Amino acid sequence: MSKAHPAVTASENSAKFAMAKDKESWLGLFAEDAFLADPVGKSMLDPDGKGHQGKAAIERFWDNVIAKANLTLVASQRIPCDNTCVAVLQATNDLGGIKTVIDMVGLYEVNENGKLSSLKVYWDFSELMAQLKEHGIG
């Protein structure tokens, strides 16, 4: 039996803990100096497009974004390479009967201790806004 790849495990646990709304376990996946961009680039979630550096900033991201969501995250693929894993994901968010569905690609990088040093999630924020507008939100 082969040992689980640490970046794949981090990817799987990130999705599992986010869906379970388990803030403590999710934050525990990250190194103290970790970097998070979700989505990568400028958006209403990150107007400067600089991402979130350090565990305190990542915790604020949890409080402002993940804690308010009712997520279902499904990975169609997880591809490990060296200390990284690329995950092809689909995120469904249930906003009290209104659902949004967004395709994503996550790049998970772990350090020598298996902690996330970088998590970059690529997805189209304008697609989310278009779906919300279809439902009269935004």
A tleap script that builds the chain and sets N, CA, C and O, in Angstrom:
source leaprc.protein.ff14SB
mol = sequence {
  NMET SER LYS ALA HIE PRO ALA VAL THR ALA
  SER GLU ASN SER ALA LYS PHE ALA MET ALA
  LYS ASP LYS GLU SER TRP LEU GLY LEU PHE
  ALA GLU ASP ALA PHE LEU ALA ASP PRO VAL
  GLY LYS SER MET LEU ASP PRO ASP GLY LYS
  GLY HIE GLN GLY LYS ALA ALA ILE GLU ARG
  PHE TRP ASP ASN VAL ILE ALA LYS ALA ASN
  LEU THR LEU VAL ALA SER GLN ARG ILE PRO
  CYS ASP ASN THR CYS VAL ALA VAL LEU GLN
  ALA THR ASN ASP LEU GLY GLY ILE LYS THR
  VAL ILE ASP MET VAL GLY LEU TYR GLU VAL
  ASN GLU ASN GLY LYS LEU SER SER LEU LYS
  VAL TYR TRP ASP PHE SER GLU LEU MET ALA
  GLN LEU LYS GLU HIE GLY ILE CGLY
}
set mol.1.N position { 0.849 -1.191 0.000 }
set mol.1.CA position { 0.000 0.000 0.000 }
set mol.1.C position { 0.884 1.240 0.000 }
set mol.1.O position { 1.797 1.351 0.819 }
set mol.2.N position { 0.623 2.168 -0.905 }
set mol.2.CA position { 1.436 3.375 -0.980 }
set mol.2.C position { 0.956 4.402 0.042 }
set mol.2.O position { -0.219 4.450 0.407 }
set mol.3.N position { 1.898 5.212 0.485 }
set mol.3.CA position { 1.593 6.277 1.433 }
set mol.3.C position { 0.836 7.388 0.718 }
set mol.3.O position { 1.144 7.721 -0.426 }
set mol.4.N position { -0.147 7.955 1.389 }
set mol.4.CA position { -0.921 9.049 0.789 }
set mol.4.C position { -0.006 10.249 0.536 }
set mol.4.O position { 0.861 10.561 1.352 }
set mol.5.N position { -0.204 10.901 -0.578 }
set mol.5.CA position { 0.573 12.089 -0.923 }
set mol.5.C position { 0.120 13.235 -0.013 }
set mol.5.O position { -1.080 13.494 0.079 }
set mol.6.N position { 1.049 13.931 0.666 }
set mol.6.CA position { 0.640 14.962 1.634 }
set mol.6.C position { -0.161 16.117 1.037 }
set mol.6.O position { -1.048 16.655 1.701 }
set mol.7.N position { 0.133 16.507 -0.198 }
set mol.7.CA position { -0.636 17.602 -0.805 }
set mol.7.C position { -2.030 17.132 -1.208 }
set mol.7.O position { -2.986 17.905 -1.145 }
set mol.8.N position { -2.153 15.870 -1.622 }
set mol.8.CA position { -3.485 15.314 -1.915 }
set mol.8.C position { -4.298 15.248 -0.630 }
set mol.8.O position { -5.474 15.611 -0.612 }
set mol.9.N position { -3.670 14.787 0.440 }
set mol.9.CA position { -4.355 14.717 1.731 }
set mol.9.C position { -4.807 16.107 2.175 }
set mol.9.O position { -5.921 16.266 2.674 }
set mol.10.N position { -3.944 17.119 1.997 }
set mol.10.CA position { -4.315 18.491 2.361 }
set mol.10.C position { -5.504 18.968 1.534 }
set mol.10.O position { -6.406 19.618 2.062 }
set mol.11.N position { -5.512 18.651 0.249 }
set mol.11.CA position { -6.623 19.025 -0.628 }
set mol.11.C position { -7.919 18.355 -0.178 }
set mol.11.O position { -8.962 19.002 -0.079 }
set mol.12.N position { -7.842 17.069 0.090 }
set mol.12.CA position { -9.036 16.330 0.534 }
set mol.12.C position { -9.554 16.883 1.854 }
set mol.12.O position { -10.756 17.084 2.024 }
set mol.13.N position { -8.632 17.129 2.794 }
set mol.13.CA position { -9.056 17.627 4.109 }
set mol.13.C position { -9.568 19.057 4.044 }
set mol.13.O position { -10.491 19.411 4.777 }
set mol.14.N position { -8.995 19.876 3.191 }
set mol.14.CA position { -9.482 21.243 3.039 }
set mol.14.C position { -10.957 21.243 2.628 }
set mol.14.O position { -11.767 21.976 3.196 }
set mol.15.N position { -11.294 20.420 1.642 }
set mol.15.CA position { -12.685 20.324 1.192 }
set mol.15.C position { -13.573 19.751 2.299 }
set mol.15.O position { -14.655 20.273 2.567 }
set mol.16.N position { -13.111 18.684 2.934 }
set mol.16.CA position { -13.905 18.023 3.978 }
set mol.16.C position { -14.201 18.985 5.133 }
set mol.16.O position { -15.342 19.084 5.585 }
set mol.17.N position { -13.181 19.688 5.602 }
set mol.17.CA position { -13.374 20.592 6.745 }
set mol.17.C position { -14.205 21.817 6.373 }
set mol.17.O position { -14.986 22.301 7.192 }
set mol.18.N position { -14.048 22.325 5.149 }
set mol.18.CA position { -14.867 23.469 4.712 }
set mol.18.C position { -16.339 23.078 4.646 }
set mol.18.O position { -17.205 23.833 5.087 }
set mol.19.N position { -16.622 21.890 4.091 }
set mol.19.CA position { -18.023 21.444 3.994 }
set mol.19.C position { -18.620 21.177 5.376 }
set mol.19.O position { -19.817 21.379 5.584 }
set mol.20.N position { -17.794 20.724 6.318 }
set mol.20.CA position { -18.269 20.429 7.674 }
set mol.20.C position { -18.312 21.673 8.555 }
set mol.20.O position { -18.754 21.614 9.703 }
set mol.21.N position { -17.847 22.812 8.007 }
set mol.21.CA position { -17.754 24.064 8.767 }
set mol.21.C position { -16.878 23.899 10.007 }
set mol.21.O position { -17.169 24.454 11.067 }
set mol.22.N position { -15.810 23.133 9.859 }
set mol.22.CA position { -14.871 22.846 10.935 }
set mol.22.C position { -13.678 23.801 10.816 }
set mol.22.O position { -12.631 23.460 10.264 }
set mol.23.N position { -13.875 24.995 11.349 }
set mol.23.CA position { -12.876 26.058 11.239 }
set mol.23.C position { -11.537 25.653 11.837 }
set mol.23.O position { -10.499 25.842 11.203 }
set mol.24.N position { -11.540 25.101 13.039 }
set mol.24.CA position { -10.293 24.758 13.730 }
set mol.24.C position { -9.464 23.750 12.927 }
set mol.24.O position { -8.254 23.915 12.771 }
set mol.25.N position { -10.116 22.721 12.427 }
set mol.25.CA position { -9.391 21.710 11.653 }
set mol.25.C position { -8.903 22.284 10.331 }
set mol.25.O position { -7.791 21.982 9.900 }
set mol.26.N position { -9.733 23.121 9.674 }
set mol.26.CA position { -9.332 23.718 8.400 }
set mol.26.C position { -8.119 24.619 8.593 }
set mol.26.O position { -7.154 24.537 7.834 }
set mol.27.N position { -8.167 25.480 9.608 }
set mol.27.CA position { -7.030 26.363 9.869 }
set mol.27.C position { -5.791 25.567 10.247 }
set mol.27.O position { -4.672 25.984 9.949 }
set mol.28.N position { -5.979 24.429 10.898 }
set mol.28.CA position { -4.863 23.582 11.283 }
set mol.28.C position { -4.108 22.986 10.105 }
set mol.28.O position { -2.998 22.481 10.277 }
set mol.29.N position { -4.686 23.037 8.921 }
set mol.29.CA position { -4.008 22.541 7.725 }
set mol.29.C position { -2.896 23.477 7.266 }
set mol.29.O position { -2.002 23.059 6.529 }
set mol.30.N position { -2.941 24.747 7.695 }
set mol.30.CA position { -2.054 25.782 7.165 }
set mol.30.C position { -0.840 26.016 8.051 }
set mol.30.O position { -0.934 25.969 9.278 }
set mol.31.N position { 0.306 26.270 7.414 }
set mol.31.CA position { 1.499 26.741 8.110 }
set mol.31.C position { 1.242 28.169 8.592 }
set mol.31.O position { 0.376 28.862 8.059 }
set mol.32.N position { 1.985 28.599 9.586 }
set mol.32.CA position { 1.790 29.947 10.157 }
set mol.32.C position { 1.966 31.043 9.103 }
set mol.32.O position { 1.266 32.054 9.151 }
set mol.33.N position { 2.878 30.862 8.164 }
set mol.33.CA position { 3.168 31.892 7.166 }
set mol.33.C position { 2.535 31.585 5.805 }
set mol.33.O position { 2.995 32.074 4.773 }
set mol.34.N position { 1.501 30.787 5.815 }
set mol.34.CA position { 0.864 30.337 4.567 }
set mol.34.C position { 0.260 31.496 3.779 }
set mol.34.O position { 0.013 32.582 4.303 }
set mol.35.N position { 0.034 31.215 2.499 }
set mol.35.CA position { -0.588 32.166 1.577 }
set mol.35.C position { -1.845 31.530 0.997 }
set mol.35.O position { -1.841 30.354 0.635 }
set mol.36.N position { -2.929 32.315 0.908 }
set mol.36.CA position { -4.186 31.856 0.324 }
set mol.36.C position { -4.691 32.900 -0.663 }
set mol.36.O position { -4.747 34.088 -0.347 }
set mol.37.N position { -5.058 32.449 -1.859 }
set mol.37.CA position { -5.739 33.300 -2.843 }
set mol.37.C position { -6.934 32.504 -3.342 }
set mol.37.O position { -6.766 31.454 -3.962 }
set mol.38.N position { -8.144 32.996 -3.075 }
set mol.38.CA position { -9.371 32.288 -3.439 }
set mol.38.C position { -10.480 33.314 -3.646 }
set mol.38.O position { -11.123 33.749 -2.691 }
set mol.39.N position { -10.699 33.699 -4.920 }
set mol.39.CA position { -10.020 33.309 -6.137 }
set mol.39.C position { -8.706 34.062 -6.307 }
set mol.39.O position { -8.477 35.076 -5.648 }
set mol.40.N position { -7.849 33.567 -7.189 }
set mol.40.CA position { -6.625 34.256 -7.553 }
set mol.40.C position { -7.015 35.530 -8.298 }
set mol.40.O position { -7.878 35.503 -9.175 }
set mol.41.N position { -6.383 36.632 -7.947 }
set mol.41.CA position { -6.649 37.905 -8.616 }
set mol.41.C position { -7.658 38.759 -7.875 }
set mol.41.O position { -8.117 38.408 -6.788 }
set mol.42.N position { -7.990 39.876 -8.476 }
set mol.42.CA position { -8.902 40.846 -7.861 }
set mol.42.C position { -10.337 40.342 -7.922 }
set mol.42.O position { -10.785 39.794 -8.929 }
set mol.43.N position { -11.040 40.544 -6.817 }
set mol.43.CA position { -12.467 40.237 -6.734 }
set mol.43.C position { -13.032 40.998 -5.541 }
set mol.43.O position { -12.293 41.665 -4.816 }
set mol.44.N position { -14.333 40.897 -5.343 }
set mol.44.CA position { -14.935 41.518 -4.165 }
set mol.44.C position { -14.425 40.855 -2.884 }
set mol.44.O position { -14.493 41.456 -1.813 }
set mol.45.N position { -13.919 39.631 -2.980 }
set mol.45.CA position { -13.375 38.939 -1.815 }
set mol.45.C position { -11.946 39.373 -1.507 }
set mol.45.O position { -11.454 39.166 -0.398 }
set mol.46.N position { -11.280 39.978 -2.492 }
set mol.46.CA position { -9.895 40.422 -2.363 }
set mol.46.C position { -9.671 41.565 -3.354 }
set mol.46.O position { -9.072 41.363 -4.410 }
set mol.47.N position { -10.154 42.769 -3.014 }
set mol.47.CA position { -10.123 43.888 -3.967 }
set mol.47.C position { -8.733 44.227 -4.515 }
set mol.47.O position { -8.616 44.677 -5.655 }
set mol.48.N position { -7.692 44.019 -3.728 }
set mol.48.CA position { -6.338 44.315 -4.183 }
set mol.48.C position { -5.737 43.165 -4.986 }
set mol.48.O position { -4.747 43.353 -5.692 }
set mol.49.N position { -6.328 41.980 -4.882 }
set mol.49.CA position { -5.820 40.825 -5.604 }
set mol.49.C position { -4.494 40.312 -5.084 }
set mol.49.O position { -3.762 39.639 -5.810 }
set mol.50.N position { -4.176 40.620 -3.837 }
set mol.50.CA position { -2.892 40.217 -3.258 }
set mol.50.C position { -2.981 38.946 -2.433 }
set mol.50.O position { -1.959 38.450 -1.956 }
set mol.51.N position { -4.168 38.414 -2.257 }
set mol.51.CA position { -4.325 37.208 -1.461 }
set mol.51.C position { -4.255 37.494 0.027 }
set mol.51.O position { -4.281 38.647 0.458 }
set mol.52.N position { -4.165 36.429 0.799 }
set mol.52.CA position { -4.197 36.512 2.261 }
set mol.52.C position { -2.942 35.830 2.786 }
set mol.52.O position { -2.768 34.624 2.608 }
set mol.53.N position { -2.065 36.595 3.432 }
set mol.53.CA position { -0.772 36.088 3.895 }
set mol.53.C position { -0.797 35.909 5.405 }
set mol.53.O position { -1.106 36.847 6.140 }
set mol.54.N position { -0.476 34.711 5.868 }
set mol.54.CA position { -0.405 34.424 7.296 }
set mol.54.C position { -1.713 33.871 7.833 }
set mol.54.O position { -2.788 34.092 7.276 }
set mol.55.N position { -1.585 33.149 8.929 }
set mol.55.CA position { -2.738 32.437 9.471 }
set mol.55.C position { -3.858 33.371 9.949 }
set mol.55.O position { -5.035 33.034 9.824 }
set mol.56.N position { -3.503 34.536 10.491 }
set mol.56.CA position { -4.537 35.480 10.949 }
set mol.56.C position { -5.376 35.970 9.765 }
set mol.56.O position { -6.599 36.069 9.867 }
set mol.57.N position { -4.731 36.269 8.667 }
set mol.57.CA position { -5.455 36.722 7.466 }
set mol.57.C position { -6.301 35.594 6.891 }
set mol.57.O position { -7.412 35.827 6.415 }
set mol.58.N position { -5.778 34.378 6.936 }
set mol.58.CA position { -6.533 33.222 6.437 }
set mol.58.C position { -7.742 32.959 7.330 }
set mol.58.O position { -8.802 32.566 6.843 }
set mol.59.N position { -7.586 33.171 8.620 }
set mol.59.CA position { -8.726 33.018 9.529 }
set mol.59.C position { -9.809 34.055 9.218 }
set mol.59.O position { -10.998 33.737 9.255 }
set mol.60.N position { -9.411 35.278 8.917 }
set mol.60.CA position { -10.410 36.305 8.531 }
set mol.60.C position { -11.132 35.888 7.257 }
set mol.60.O position { -12.340 36.090 7.134 }
set mol.61.N position { -10.393 35.303 6.298 }
set mol.61.CA position { -11.026 34.791 5.090 }
set mol.61.C position { -12.075 33.746 5.455 }
set mol.61.O position { -13.185 33.781 4.924 }
set mol.62.N position { -11.748 32.828 6.340 }
set mol.62.CA position { -12.727 31.818 6.795 }
set mol.62.C position { -13.972 32.515 7.328 }
set mol.62.O position { -15.090 32.211 6.911 }
set mol.63.N position { -13.768 33.459 8.260 }
set mol.63.CA position { -14.900 34.121 8.915 }
set mol.63.C position { -15.777 34.886 7.932 }
set mol.63.O position { -16.998 34.928 8.089 }
set mol.64.N position { -15.161 35.490 6.920 }
set mol.64.CA position { -15.902 36.330 5.975 }
set mol.64.C position { -16.469 35.584 4.781 }
set mol.64.O position { -17.399 36.067 4.134 }
set mol.65.N position { -15.917 34.405 4.478 }
set mol.65.CA position { -16.324 33.704 3.261 }
set mol.65.C position { -16.823 32.291 3.564 }
set mol.65.O position { -18.004 32.001 3.368 }
set mol.66.N position { -15.969 31.438 4.024 }
set mol.66.CA position { -16.337 30.028 4.180 }
set mol.66.C position { -17.409 29.838 5.243 }
set mol.66.O position { -18.335 29.049 5.055 }
set mol.67.N position { -17.294 30.556 6.363 }
set mol.67.CA position { -18.273 30.400 7.446 }
set mol.67.C position { -19.687 30.772 6.996 }
set mol.67.O position { -20.664 30.274 7.555 }
set mol.68.N position { -19.801 31.640 5.995 }
set mol.68.CA position { -21.106 32.101 5.523 }
set mol.68.C position { -21.670 31.229 4.403 }
set mol.68.O position { -22.801 31.433 3.961 }
set mol.69.N position { -20.882 30.260 3.947 }
set mol.69.CA position { -21.278 29.436 2.810 }
set mol.69.C position { -21.806 28.079 3.261 }
set mol.69.O position { -21.488 27.609 4.354 }
set mol.70.N position { -22.604 27.464 2.419 }
set mol.70.CA position { -23.062 26.085 2.601 }
set mol.70.C position { -22.546 25.301 1.399 }
set mol.70.O position { -23.266 25.061 0.429 }
set mol.71.N position { -21.287 24.913 1.494 }
set mol.71.CA position { -20.552 24.385 0.354 }
set mol.71.C position { -20.648 22.880 0.199 }
set mol.71.O position { -20.688 22.128 1.173 }
set mol.72.N position { -20.684 22.471 -1.046 }
set mol.72.CA position { -20.411 21.099 -1.445 }
set mol.72.C position { -19.280 21.188 -2.455 }
set mol.72.O position { -19.416 21.826 -3.499 }
set mol.73.N position { -18.167 20.547 -2.139 }
set mol.73.CA position { -16.995 20.575 -3.009 }
set mol.73.C position { -16.729 19.169 -3.513 }
set mol.73.O position { -16.557 18.237 -2.728 }
set mol.74.N position { -16.697 19.025 -4.832 }
set mol.74.CA position { -16.474 17.726 -5.453 }
set mol.74.C position { -15.242 17.841 -6.348 }
set mol.74.O position { -15.152 18.723 -7.202 }
set mol.75.N position { -14.303 16.931 -6.133 }
set mol.75.CA position { -13.099 16.902 -6.967 }
set mol.75.C position { -13.237 15.804 -8.011 }
set mol.75.O position { -13.442 14.639 -7.668 }
set mol.76.N position { -13.127 16.169 -9.279 }
set mol.76.CA position { -13.146 15.159 -10.337 }
set mol.76.C position { -11.752 14.587 -10.559 }
set mol.76.O position { -11.605 13.477 -11.072 }
set mol.77.N position { -10.730 15.347 -10.170 }
set mol.77.CA position { -9.348 14.891 -10.285 }
set mol.77.C position { -8.500 15.552 -9.218 }
set mol.77.O position { -8.727 16.704 -8.846 }
set mol.78.N position { -7.521 14.807 -8.733 }
set mol.78.CA position { -6.455 15.356 -7.896 }
set mol.78.C position { -5.158 14.788 -8.453 }
set mol.78.O position { -4.972 13.573 -8.511 }
set mol.79.N position { -4.264 15.682 -8.861 }
set mol.79.CA position { -3.038 15.263 -9.525 }
set mol.79.C position { -1.850 15.728 -8.684 }
set mol.79.O position { -1.597 16.930 -8.594 }
set mol.80.N position { -1.112 14.789 -8.063 }
set mol.80.CA position { 0.039 15.176 -7.257 }
set mol.80.C position { 1.297 15.351 -8.113 }
set mol.80.O position { 1.470 14.685 -9.133 }
set mol.81.N position { 2.156 16.251 -7.679 }
set mol.81.CA position { 3.446 16.463 -8.326 }
set mol.81.C position { 4.361 17.118 -7.296 }
set mol.81.O position { 4.082 18.222 -6.829 }
set mol.82.N position { 5.451 16.441 -6.942 }
set mol.82.CA position { 6.404 16.933 -5.961 }
set mol.82.C position { 5.664 17.281 -4.663 }
set mol.82.O position { 5.038 16.401 -4.072 }
set mol.83.N position { 5.717 18.530 -4.205 }
set mol.83.CA position { 5.044 18.908 -2.964 }
set mol.83.C position { 3.711 19.617 -3.222 }
set mol.83.O position { 3.219 20.346 -2.362 }
set mol.84.N position { 3.134 19.404 -4.397 }
set mol.84.CA position { 1.884 20.070 -4.765 }
set mol.84.C position { 0.827 19.068 -5.213 }
set mol.84.O position { 1.110 17.904 -5.500 }
set mol.85.N position { -0.387 19.565 -5.260 }
set mol.85.CA position { -1.510 18.821 -5.818 }
set mol.85.C position { -2.396 19.828 -6.531 }
set mol.85.O position { -2.720 20.886 -5.993 }
set mol.86.N position { -2.776 19.480 -7.740 }
set mol.86.CA position { -3.766 20.268 -8.466 }
set mol.86.C position { -5.082 19.503 -8.374 }
set mol.86.O position { -5.137 18.307 -8.658 }
set mol.87.N position { -6.127 20.195 -7.979 }
set mol.87.CA position { -7.443 19.575 -7.871 }
set mol.87.C position { -8.411 20.288 -8.807 }
set mol.87.O position { -8.512 21.515 -8.800 }
set mol.88.N position { -9.117 19.504 -9.609 }
set mol.88.CA position { -10.177 20.026 -10.458 }
set mol.88.C position { -11.464 19.871 -9.653 }
set mol.88.O position { -11.882 18.756 -9.342 }
set mol.89.N position { -12.082 20.991 -9.323 }
set mol.89.CA position { -13.184 21.015 -8.367 }
set mol.89.C position { -14.439 21.638 -8.962 }
set mol.89.O position { -14.390 22.413 -9.917 }
set mol.90.N position { -15.554 21.274 -8.364 }
set mol.90.CA position { -16.795 21.986 -8.604 }
set mol.90.C position { -17.366 22.332 -7.240 }
set mol.90.O position { -17.536 21.466 -6.382 }
set mol.91.N position { -17.659 23.619 -7.054 }
set mol.91.CA position { -18.192 24.110 -5.787 }
set mol.91.C position { -19.646 24.504 -5.972 }
set mol.91.O position { -19.984 25.314 -6.835 }
set mol.92.N position { -20.500 23.916 -5.144 }
set mol.92.CA position { -21.912 24.295 -5.105 }
set mol.92.C position { -22.150 24.976 -3.770 }
set mol.92.O position { -21.770 24.454 -2.722 }
set mol.93.N position { -22.779 26.143 -3.809 }
set mol.93.CA position { -23.113 26.870 -2.589 }
set mol.93.C position { -24.624 27.027 -2.546 }
set mol.93.O position { -25.229 27.591 -3.458 }
set mol.94.N position { -25.221 26.523 -1.480 }
set mol.94.CA position { -26.668 26.611 -1.285 }
set mol.94.C position { -26.966 27.810 -0.398 }
set mol.94.O position { -26.654 27.812 0.792 }
set mol.95.N position { -27.567 28.816 -0.990 }
set mol.95.CA position { -27.902 30.049 -0.278 }
set mol.95.C position { -29.378 30.048 0.097 }
set mol.95.O position { -30.119 30.960 -0.269 }
set mol.96.N position { -29.796 29.032 0.820 }
set mol.96.CA position { -31.189 28.946 1.241 }
set mol.96.C position { -32.127 28.670 0.090 }
set mol.96.O position { -33.152 29.338 -0.050 }
set mol.97.N position { -31.792 27.696 -0.738 }
set mol.97.CA position { -32.630 27.325 -1.867 }
set mol.97.C position { -32.121 27.839 -3.191 }
set mol.97.O position { -32.477 27.305 -4.242 }
set mol.98.N position { -31.298 28.863 -3.161 }
set mol.98.CA position { -30.648 29.363 -4.367 }
set mol.98.C position { -29.263 28.741 -4.401 }
set mol.98.O position { -28.492 28.853 -3.448 }
set mol.99.N position { -28.956 28.080 -5.516 }
set mol.99.CA position { -27.659 27.414 -5.619 }
set mol.99.C position { -26.815 28.038 -6.710 }
set mol.99.O position { -27.297 28.364 -7.795 }
set mol.100.N position { -25.538 28.195 -6.391 }
set mol.100.CA position { -24.555 28.584 -7.395 }
set mol.100.C position { -23.609 27.408 -7.595 }
set mol.100.O position { -23.327 26.659 -6.660 }
set mol.101.N position { -23.126 27.254 -8.818 }
set mol.101.CA position { -22.201 26.166 -9.154 }
set mol.101.C position { -21.035 26.775 -9.928 }
set mol.101.O position { -21.220 27.398 -10.973 }
set mol.102.N position { -19.836 26.584 -9.394 }
set mol.102.CA position { -18.640 27.185 -9.980 }
set mol.102.C position { -17.571 26.108 -10.179 }
set mol.102.O position { -17.289 25.327 -9.271 }
set mol.103.N position { -16.988 26.076 -11.365 }
set mol.103.CA position { -15.850 25.201 -11.637 }
set mol.103.C position { -14.583 25.893 -11.169 }
set mol.103.O position { -14.414 27.100 -11.346 }
set mol.104.N position { -13.687 25.104 -10.564 }
set mol.104.CA position { -12.462 25.651 -9.975 }
set mol.104.C position { -11.292 24.723 -10.227 }
set mol.104.O position { -11.462 23.535 -10.498 }
set mol.105.N position { -10.107 25.288 -10.131 }
set mol.105.CA position { -8.872 24.517 -10.072 }
set mol.105.C position { -8.104 25.024 -8.864 }
set mol.105.O position { -7.816 26.216 -8.759 }
set mol.106.N position { -7.774 24.117 -7.952 }
set mol.106.CA position { -7.024 24.482 -6.756 }
set mol.106.C position { -5.604 23.958 -6.837 }
set mol.106.O position { -5.379 22.816 -7.238 }
set mol.107.N position { -4.649 24.787 -6.459 }
set mol.107.CA position { -3.247 24.400 -6.408 }
set mol.107.C position { -2.816 24.421 -4.943 }
set mol.107.O position { -2.700 25.485 -4.334 }
set mol.108.N position { -2.584 23.244 -4.391 }
set mol.108.CA position { -2.243 23.056 -2.983 }
set mol.108.C position { -0.755 22.744 -2.880 }
set mol.108.O position { -0.281 21.782 -3.485 }
set mol.109.N position { -0.018 23.544 -2.123 }
set mol.109.CA position { 1.413 23.317 -1.930 }
set mol.109.C position { 1.665 23.124 -0.437 }
set mol.109.O position { 1.230 23.933 0.384 }
set mol.110.N position { 2.366 22.054 -0.094 }
set mol.110.CA position { 2.658 21.771 1.313 }
set mol.110.C position { 4.148 21.922 1.592 }
set mol.110.O position { 4.986 21.783 0.700 }
set mol.111.N position { 4.456 22.212 2.858 }
set mol.111.CA position { 5.855 22.291 3.278 }
set mol.111.C position { 6.341 20.907 3.720 }
set mol.111.O position { 5.623 19.918 3.573 }
set mol.112.N position { 7.546 20.842 4.254 }
set mol.112.CA position { 8.137 19.566 4.653 }
set mol.112.C position { 7.377 18.895 5.803 }
set mol.112.O position { 7.549 17.700 6.042 }
set mol.113.N position { 6.550 19.648 6.506 }
set mol.113.CA position { 5.740 19.099 7.600 }
set mol.113.C position { 4.335 18.705 7.151 }
set mol.113.O position { 3.518 18.287 7.971 }
set mol.114.N position { 4.047 18.835 5.852 }
set mol.114.CA position { 2.733 18.490 5.331 }
set mol.114.C position { 1.685 19.565 5.538 }
set mol.114.O position { 0.502 19.332 5.287 }
set mol.115.N position { 2.104 20.750 5.996 }
set mol.115.CA position { 1.176 21.874 6.189 }
set mol.115.C position { 1.080 22.669 4.896 }
set mol.115.O position { 2.056 22.785 4.155 }
set mol.116.N position { -0.093 23.211 4.632 }
set mol.116.CA position { -0.268 24.047 3.445 }
set mol.116.C position { 0.573 25.310 3.574 }
set mol.116.O position { 0.409 26.081 4.519 }
set mol.117.N position { 1.466 25.514 2.625 }
set mol.117.CA position { 2.234 26.754 2.577 }
set mol.117.C position { 1.596 27.725 1.577 }
set mol.117.O position { 1.787 28.938 1.662 }
set mol.118.N position { 0.837 27.169 0.633 }
set mol.118.CA position { 0.171 27.999 -0.364 }
set mol.118.C position { -1.056 27.267 -0.892 }
set mol.118.O position { -1.000 26.077 -1.203 }
set mol.119.N position { -2.151 27.987 -0.988 }
set mol.119.CA position { -3.376 27.483 -1.607 }
set mol.119.C position { -3.886 28.564 -2.542 }
set mol.119.O position { -4.266 29.653 -2.112 }
set mol.120.N position { -3.886 28.244 -3.823 }
set mol.120.CA position { -4.386 29.173 -4.838 }
set mol.120.C position { -5.540 28.490 -5.552 }
set mol.120.O position { -5.396 27.389 -6.083 }
set mol.121.N position { -6.689 29.160 -5.558 }
set mol.121.CA position { -7.875 28.596 -6.196 }
set mol.121.C position { -8.263 29.520 -7.351 }
set mol.121.O position { -8.522 30.710 -7.171 }
set mol.122.N position { -8.293 28.926 -8.534 }
set mol.122.CA position { -8.598 29.657 -9.765 }
set mol.122.C position { -10.053 29.419 -10.136 }
set mol.122.O position { -10.466 28.286 -10.381 }
set mol.123.N position { -10.827 30.503 -10.174 }
set mol.123.CA position { -12.215 30.425 -10.614 }
set mol.123.C position { -12.665 31.814 -11.027 }
set mol.123.O position { -12.052 32.820 -10.669 }
set mol.124.N position { -13.743 31.846 -11.785 }
set mol.124.CA position { -14.230 33.078 -12.400 }
set mol.124.C position { -15.265 33.747 -11.483 }
set mol.124.O position { -16.423 33.332 -11.425 }
set mol.125.N position { -14.818 34.796 -10.766 }
set mol.125.CA position { -15.718 35.499 -9.848 }
set mol.125.C position { -16.895 36.122 -10.602 }
set mol.125.O position { -18.001 36.197 -10.066 }
set mol.126.N position { -16.668 36.564 -11.831 }
set mol.126.CA position { -17.761 37.176 -12.603 }
set mol.126.C position { -18.860 36.144 -12.907 }
set mol.126.O position { -20.029 36.508 -13.036 }
set mol.127.N position { -18.495 34.874 -13.020 }
set mol.127.CA position { -19.500 33.817 -13.220 }
set mol.127.C position { -20.383 33.687 -11.984 }
set mol.127.O position { -21.598 33.526 -12.107 }
set mol.128.N position { -19.794 33.755 -10.812 }
set mol.128.CA position { -20.578 33.720 -9.576 }
set mol.128.C position { -21.548 34.895 -9.529 }
set mol.128.O position { -22.724 34.721 -9.209 }
set mol.129.N position { -21.057 36.087 -9.848 }
set mol.129.CA position { -21.921 37.267 -9.818 }
set mol.129.C position { -23.052 37.151 -10.836 }
set mol.129.O position { -24.172 37.580 -10.559 }
set mol.130.N position { -22.780 36.581 -12.002 }
set mol.130.CA position { -23.824 36.398 -13.025 }
set mol.130.C position { -24.895 35.432 -12.521 }
set mol.130.O position { -26.085 35.659 -12.738 }
set mol.131.N position { -24.481 34.364 -11.857 }
set mol.131.CA position { -25.456 33.415 -11.326 }
set mol.131.C position { -26.303 34.057 -10.229 }
set mol.131.O position { -27.511 33.829 -10.165 }
set mol.132.N position { -25.684 34.849 -9.378 }
set mol.132.CA position { -26.441 35.529 -8.332 }
set mol.132.C position { -27.419 36.531 -8.941 }
set mol.132.O position { -28.553 36.654 -8.476 }
set mol.133.N position { -26.986 37.244 -9.976 }
set mol.133.CA position { -27.863 38.213 -10.635 }
set mol.133.C position { -29.086 37.544 -11.244 }
set mol.133.O position { -30.181 38.107 -11.230 }
set mol.134.N position { -28.895 36.326 -11.785 }
set mol.134.CA position { -30.032 35.566 -12.339 }
set mol.134.C position { -31.093 35.306 -11.270 }
set mol.134.O position { -32.274 35.160 -11.582 }
set mol.135.N position { -30.669 35.249 -10.024 }
set mol.135.CA position { -31.589 35.009 -8.906 }
set mol.135.C position { -32.000 36.300 -8.197 }
set mol.135.O position { -32.619 36.263 -7.134 }
set mol.136.N position { -31.651 37.441 -8.795 }
set mol.136.CA position { -32.049 38.719 -8.229 }
set mol.136.C position { -31.194 39.161 -7.049 }
set mol.136.O position { -31.618 40.007 -6.261 }
set mol.137.N position { -29.985 38.595 -6.916 }
set mol.137.CA position { -29.067 38.976 -5.833 }
set mol.137.C position { -27.900 39.699 -6.469 }
set mol.137.O position { -27.381 39.275 -7.501 }
set mol.138.N position { -27.488 40.800 -5.844 }
set mol.138.CA position { -26.292 41.529 -6.315 }
set mol.138.C position { -26.619 42.578 -7.234 }
set mol.138.O position { -25.728 43.277 -7.716 }
savepdb mol mol.pdb
quit
